[in-house]
Amino acid sequence: MAYTASSLIRIGGGSGQALWYYSSADSIADANTAGYFNDAANILNLNDIIITITSTGGTPVLTHAYVNANNGSVVDITNGVVITNTDGD
């Protein structure tokens, strides 16, 4: 699949950094591939944080990642830290 601009929502920020929310049926492996967020190169800044909700086989995956490269046309985000689901009841 591909990046969907309407799914990237700025939550807040200041001093040149922002916090974003992104939801997609794509896997986190797709979303953290260099180039996935290229269409957002004009709004994503280096070190912006992105909270992603992606999917792996229909199971939602929550990840915290950040923009580690943006040369104005090619954007790359880190692999991120997956927030695991532990519900023991």
C-alpha positions in Angstrom: 0.0 0.0 0.0 1.1 3.6 0.2 1.2 6.7 2.4 -2.2 8.4 2.8 -1.9 12.1 3.6 -5.3 12.3 5.3 -4.1 9.7 7.8 -1.2 11.9 9.1 -2.5 14.2 11.8 -0.5 16.8 13.7 -1.2 16.5 17.4 0.9 19.4 18.6 4.4 20.7 18.9 6.6 23.8 19.0 10.2 25.0 18.6 10.5 23.3 15.2 9.3 19.8 16.3 5.9 18.2 16.2 4.1 15.2 17.4 2.1 13.3 14.8 -0.5 10.5 14.7 -0.6 8.2 11.6 -3.0 5.3 11.1 -2.7 2.8 8.2 -3.6 -0.8 7.2 0.0 -1.0 6.1 2.5 -2.8 8.2 5.1 -0.9 10.3 7.8 -2.5 8.1 6.2 -0.6 5.2 5.8 2.7 7.1 9.3 2.8 8.4 10.9 2.1 5.0 12.8 5.1 3.6 10.6 7.0 1.2 7.2 6.0 2.6 6.5 9.5 3.9 8.1 11.3 0.9 4.8 13.1 0.1 5.0 14.7 3.6 8.6 15.9 3.2 7.4 19.5 3.3 5.7 19.1 6.7 7.8 16.6 8.6 10.9 17.9 10.3 14.0 16.0 11.6 13.2 14.5 15.0 9.4 14.9 14.7 7.8 12.1 16.6 5.2 9.9 14.9 2.8 7.6 16.8 1.7 5.0 14.3 -1.1 2.5 14.4 -0.4 0.0 11.6 -1.5 -3.5 11.0 0.2 -6.9 10.8 -2.1 -9.6 9.5 -5.1 -7.6 10.8 -3.6 -7.1 14.3 -3.1 -3.5 15.2 0.5 -2.5 16.0 1.2 0.7 18.0 4.7 2.2 17.4 6.5 5.3 18.5 9.0 6.4 15.8 10.7 9.7 14.8 11.9 11.3 11.6 15.7 10.5 11.4 16.2 11.9 7.9 14.5 14.4 5.6 16.5 16.0 2.8 13.4 17.8 1.4 12.3 15.0 -0.8 13.2 11.7 0.8 11.9 11.0 4.3 13.0 8.2 6.6 11.7 7.3 10.0 13.2 5.0 12.6 12.0 1.5 13.1 10.4 2.7 16.2 9.5 1.1 19.5 6.5 -1.2 19.5 4.1 -0.8 22.4 3.1 -4.3 23.2 -0.3 -5.4 24.2 -0.5 -7.1 27.5 -4.0 -7.8 28.7 -3.9 -10.7 31.2 -7.6 -10.9 32.0 
